């Protein structure tokens, strides 16, 4: 059975705290199990979830600051220890290839896992996903080369039983109409569009360290689930802009203006003790489903939008 959900491994920025591990996020998306930004301790955090290294199909790194990548050595070595039977794709900013090479071989181990190393070299680069859909990378605004990612499922269609019945189309003929796009019935050609409605594909977006820029909005556009950094509160807005980060209010405004359904705030500065302040600030701008991420929680991708029959 297909599953679409986010498993949160860690939610701290820069330094872990007693309650928050370094970053780490796993997205289960049908045939894909994608590990995003494995910070220090990600391998151990996985042990507390239902996800194993053997499940992983892909690793995506937004940039090479330590809180987003220092879990790579252990994770990569675990792939070999567990003898993962399939290639695991790895994406990261091409300009950080030397960092990746050093992290990959940070210590001695017997490498048996196969990594399909596919760096991101251009804004808007796209990668085809297992089972369909596209993974797209967009350049963000941060002191070092940084990319955000989004998954885009192509639109499909939903057949309308009443309209099929009106034309007497049933059984194998429905599948034939879906495949061919049209069907001759009683001397009349019936097209797929006449008996179906568009089923919007789902979208997931992952936006880490960045100041506000056009690509933040491009990534978030119509996302069913947006995971976005909100390192600071509005009281530190000037600092956030200076170091290339977002406030909770900025992240919430992006979500509201981009038509996001579920907003997940994360990557919190250790200076704040009460996470409710992030929710309060975000609620001033965003009325949809809001999650202030905590370590080892799971956030389901919202149910598919139901297309209108017109």
Helices and strands as residue ranges (DSSP letters): E 4-10, E 24-29, E 32-36, H 42-47, G 53-55, E 58-60, G 66-68, H 72-81, E 88-91, G 94-96, H 97-104, E 115-117, E 126-128, E 134-139, E 147-152, E 156-159, H 161-166, H 172-180, E 182-185, E 188-191, G 192-195, E 196-199, E 203-207, H 214-220, E 225-229, G 234-236, H 237-243, H 248-258, E 262-266, H 276-283, E 289-292, E 298-300
